[in-house]
Structures are given as C-alpha cells and as structure tokens.
C-alpha cells in the first residue's frame, strides 16, 4: 500500500501505519522474532567458545508456545539473554530507532517492491499484539533477570524478574483479530514457511483452553514426552553438504521435503560456492508434462537459512522459474527495494553464475546420459527453448544440445542441422567462386520441414518423405516464437517451413499447362462461388501420387495467425488488439494448387460443382482445416460416393 504525503513518525502513529502498510505480509513478525532468537543463541555459543562464559548443558533450541487460554504467543530461546541495561539499550533505543529508520526509508515504496520486509525486528511483534512482554536472563552470572512490557509500543515498564534459566521469552498478548487469525495450524505453517531450515531446532507446543473438549486431556498442558518431542524444522538442509557426500536418494528425499506430492525430479544441480560470493542451493529439473500440468516452478530464496521469498526475478532469471528448488545466499542485500536489486552488480554476477551452472549441468547430462536426455526432452524442451529466447549467454551455451523430434520420434540436434548447412555451403563453394565477382551470392538456406500437430497434414508429410526430407514435430505453443528466434539467430541459414506451406515439395515440373485459359477461368469462378476470394489458384503438374487439390499457405502469414490464436487464448486484450491491427494489413490468401496430373480438369468438359466442392473439402481435410458443419457435410458426401460405388458394382 502506498501512502501520499509526509509521514511524521511518532510513537503514537507508527504501529497503525505498519499494520496497514504490511497488512498482506504481517506473518513476517514470527520470522523476525524467531530470527532474533537464533541470533541470541549464536552469540551465546560464540562467548562459550572463546571462554567468556560457561557452557550450558541444554541443547540450543527455540520454543514457540501458543497458549489458547491466555491468548498469548511466546517465543523462547536459551541464547545470550539480556540484562536491564541491555534491554534499555537494545529494545528502548536501538530497536525502536531501527524501526523508525525502516519506516522512513520505505514509506514511499509500494509494499510489493520491498524484498522480504526484513529489518522490523522485535517491534514487528506489535503487528499482532497489543501488549508485548520480555522476560530475560543474561548469560553473565552477575546480571539480574529483567521483565519488560509495553502496551502498543508507546509506554514501557521494566522491573526485576524471577526467571532462572538463561535466555529470553518474548510474550505476545494477541489482539482480538490475531486470536481469530492465528490458530495452531496457521502458526505452524508460518514457522515451516519461513524457518523450515533455521539453524537451530524449533519446537512448537500448544496449551489448550480448559473449556475445549479434547479427547486427550494431556493436550491441555505444555509438557511433552521426550520421545515425542521433535523439532518442526530441519536445521541441516542438504545444500550445506558437499555434492560428493550426497546420494541420489538423499537428493530425491530432500526434493519431496521441499515440494511434497511431486513426482521424482529428472536430475538436479547442486550449487556450492564460497568465492567470489557465498552461494548454496539445489535446483531440480521437474518431471512435468507441459501439455497437461502447470508450468509454474518455484525457487525458494533463503538468507542464512531463513526464507525470504519465492521466485525473485531480480535475483534469479525468469526462465529459471520453470525449475524447482532453493538457493541460500548469506551475502544477499535484503533491506532494499526491487529496483535497487535490478542495478546491483553483485546480484547480476550471482544471477549469471546460476545460469552458467544450470547450462553446464544440462550439457553434462547430454554427454553422460544421451539416451535419457532424449527421453526427457518432452519435459525439458520448454525450459531450454524459453531460456534460449530470454538469455543470450544461456542460448550460446545450450543451442548445440537443443533437439528436434521427427515424425518417427527420432531426434536430431539443432547443431547437426547447422552443420549440414555449412557442408552445403562448402560443397557449393566452387560454383560460388566461378560466379562473377559483381554478382552477389545468395546465402545457403537449410529448410526444416515440420508439422505443428502430430498425425496431421499426412498427405503433405508423405510428399516430403518421398523426397527424403525429415519432417519434425513443432507441436508446443512456444515453438511458434522459437522457430522465428532460431531463424534470426542463424542469420537466415535455417528456415522452418510447415509441409503445407509454399515450398518446393509439390514435385511439380516445368511442363506447360495444356488447359486453355477459358477452362482455367471457369474453374477459378467455381472455386470463388464456393469460397469467395479465399484462394489464389495455381495450375501445375504435381504427379499422380499427389491430391487433385492442395492448399498452400505462406509460412510467415500462417505463423502470425498461430501467434494471434495464442494471444487470444492468453486473454491479453491490449496485445491482442494491436496484433490484430498489424495482422489485418497482411494479405490473407492461400494458394490452391490444381494438380493437372489428376483427372480433375478436362478441356471442353463441364465440371461437376458438387465434385469440385468435395475435392476442395478433401484438400482442407489434408491440411487439417476441415471443421464443424463442413466436416459433417464432407462425411455425408463421402458416404454418398461410397454407396454409388457399391451400386455400380451390382
């Protein structure tokens, strides 16, 4: 939420401002309080290690307790603890000052533009509590325990405490709204979201209201049997291990811990770097069928094992969001806006390194597991194609391993098609040298024939295969744009052509058309009566194996039409209108090839309009464009011709 005007940050208005501003993100209070508890434990352990204080026997731990009877939420730690002087310094002065600085710094920023909302610290507890208490005992023996409390964070009281154990309890007296909103399931889910991999074990207990009817009477006490006492987090995430020390089974188990209910991943890349920046994490390539499942991946970003956010495009390139996994970067700048991250050189280097590691992993799979890579292509192709179009460096690394699948489900590398073009250029080199130096040489173009729906355009596929051409499957939505991208990147050396587009697949010869112009004109008029001005009619000899009528459509025009259909499907009205305006300027005519090697047109013979219409529908059927009532009409006419054949045999 964005506030206009100058804000006067005072004790009386600061918390209402924060509650309103961070309304959609108020769950972060628990992350902030638990993070403070973890920091306190780390400081205590440091003092123990250097001999400043005696080591405590208890396990380092954080306990979160929801008391339904008293309507309190308590976060307890056995960390360094605080004395009265330290509470006055760190809570009354520094923590409050940091809160004021936080609000002043980001008051003009949109809520969604702040990464993680780190920095609120202790005072974030007032987002859900109208009264907060601190009960703390310092790890230094000569320090007296202290109790601090404040109503709405405005006035405070501080006095001695009877607390005996070292550490700090933060007791939040929940507001009426928070009592309704924060039940045990909500609190547990928040802890598991933000603190799933916190460095110390976190235990969650619930004290039930005595008035509640519970099957188990022991549920109304905080006592927990030792064998039942289990932390709800994992303090030792797998990314902290060295890759050589991790088994495949452990990687898969950790994947299911991150993303319960998902199928096993294909493979993964383990990030483990200490220089020039600290970066750890594991990115998984999910087994997701792009035809039937959601394409949205999820990369969780952590800071010292504390969750920051999902899918931060300023840190991780957008195309990597098709993967699933997590990264932990302790050097990540947090108390900054998204706009700051976009220009931060450290973040750019971090992003580039992640892209490089992902590309290297893909290349390694193609070398070590070539057969599996082909089997996995249906899961990987969207990620690789999208990544190539979004990131030039990624494209440069993986373009050689991009695959094309033909109609026989055999695979060819894009690299091999490029090399084939280079070989053709070399073979024609002598002819080029013999040509006049004043005569510009045309670049060699390798045509890649394809269909965009499997088992479609069968007559045209057969024609291409008879001429020893491979026909490839470009059946995914992204292929429309990816083909244009590859053509551009190849500098015109590669050209994708659908098998029914205007091309050299007609097998036509240079034989002069023997049908008179008058007969041709009459036939063209019949076609216009059926389909108005949809077609440009061309007469040629295409061979006895070809259909009597064939429809050809300009590749660029048809590709634009496919792109328009995708935009309509997406619901992007603004883009749709501008694209329609551009598309309307294009000539919208297909070419109808009349195959004179078939007895469709004879000089001096009146053509049967019903037969012409039927043959035109047959051509549309071969192109995959016969639909609706016209398809039903075609079936009825086919049955009629079949029965006529039966009658003649009788």
Protein Blocks (a to p, Z undefined) as FASTA:
>chain_A
ZZedjddddfklmmmmmmmmmmmmmmmmmmmmmmmmmmmmmmmmmmmmnopaccdfbdcd
ddddddfklopacdddddebpafklmmmmmmmmmmmmmmmmmmmmmmpcfklpghiaojl
mmlmmmmpcbdcdddddfbfkbccdddddehhlaccddddfbfbgcddddddddfklmmm
mcfklmmmmmmmmmmmgcbdcdddddddfkbccfblklmpcbdcfklmccfbdfbbfklp
cfklpcfklmmmmmmmmmghiacdfbdcddddfbfbdcddddddddddfklmcfbdcddd
deehiafbecifklmcfklmmpgcddddfkbcfkbcfklmmmmmklmmmmmmmmmmmmmm
mmmmmmmmmmlmmmmmmmmmmmmmmmmmmmmklmmmmmmmpccddfkopacdfklmmmmm
mmmmmmmmmmmmmpcfklccddddddddddfbehiaklmmmmmmmnopacdddfbfklmm
mmmmmmmmnnomaccddfkbccfknopafbdcfbdfklmmmmmmmmmmmnojmbccdddd
ebjkbcfbdcdddfklmmmmmmmmmmmmnopaklmmmmmmmmmmpccbdcddddfkbcfb
cghiacdfklmmmmmmmmmmmnopaghjllmmmmmmmmmmmmmmmmmmZZ
